[in-house]
Amino acid sequence: MSQASSEQYRVYTVWDVPTRWFHWINALAVLGLIGIGVMLLNDDALGLSASGKIKLKQIHVTLGYVMAVNLIWRVVWAFLGNRYARWRAILPYGPGYWGALRSYVAAFLSGEPQQYVGHNPAGRIAIVLILLLLVVQTATGLILAGTDLFWPPFGGWFADRVAAPGIDPASVTPLASDTMDQVAYKAMRAFRSPIVTLHLYAFYTLALVILTHLAAVIVTEIREGGSITSAMFTGRKILNRPPRDL
Ligand code: HEM
C-alpha cells in the first residue's frame, strides 16, 4: 500500500510491527552480548574474581535467552509476516535474484543507485549472514550455558554427567568442584573447548558483519535516500524513484 506525499516522493509501507520489534530487541540484545562478551574475554585485565566472572556469564546468558526467543520468533514470522518480512524477500536466491544483484551493483557503481521498498539484493546477503551467525551463537551459547552454569536447556544433562558419586545433580554448581567427579568434569571441559572456539570466531565474524551492515546502512541512506533508518521505527520508507520490488 502506498500514498502520495508530494509530487516526487512517495511513502511506502514496508516493515510490519513484529519485524520492527524483532530488529530493535535483537540489536539491543546483541549489543549487550558483545559488551559482556568483551568483558569476559578481558577478565584478567579487569581483575574479575571467579564469582564475578560467573555473575557476568549469568547476565550474558540471560540476554542470550532474550536473543534466542526473539530469533525463534523471527524465523516463525518469516512464514507469517507481510511480503517484505518473508523468506522470499530475505533469502538471496530465487528467480531473477542474481540478475537483480548484478544490476543493483552496476547501478550503485554508476552513481544512479536503484531503490527498493524491502531489502535490496546486496542487503539480503548481509541479513542471511547475520541470521546464520546468530543461530551459531545461540546453539553454541546454549551448550556453553549448560557446561558453564548448568543452566537450561542442557544444564541438567551435563550436571547428571559430572555429579560426584552420591551427589544430587541439582546441587552441582559452577564453583563447587567438590560436587563434581573430576574425571567427568575434565571430559566435559574437553568437549566444550572447540565449542568455545566456535563461539569466539563466530563473535569476531559477527562483529565484522555488523560493522559492514552499519556502514552499508549509512552509505545507502546518503546515496539512495529512502530514510531506511527511520523506516525501522515507523515502518515506512520515503522514496523518490519507482522501487524495483513493488
Ligand atoms: C550475538 C550473540 C553473542 C555474542 C556476540 C557472544 C559473544 C561472546 C563472547 C565474546 C564470549 C567470550 C568468549 C570467551 O571467553 O572465550 C562469550 C562467552 C559466552 N557466551 Fe556468548 N555471545 C553471544 C550469544 C550467546 C548466547 C545466545 C548464549 C547462551 C544463551 C551465550 C552464552 C555464552 C557463555 C556461557 C559464555 C562463556 C563461555 C566461557 O566460559 O568461556 N552467548 N560470548
Residues whose N, C-alpha, C, O or C-beta is under 5 A from the ligand:
A	BS01	HEM	V30 L33 I34 G37 V38 L40 L41 V61 G64 Y65 Q137 T138 G141 L142 L144 A145 D148 V196 L200 F203
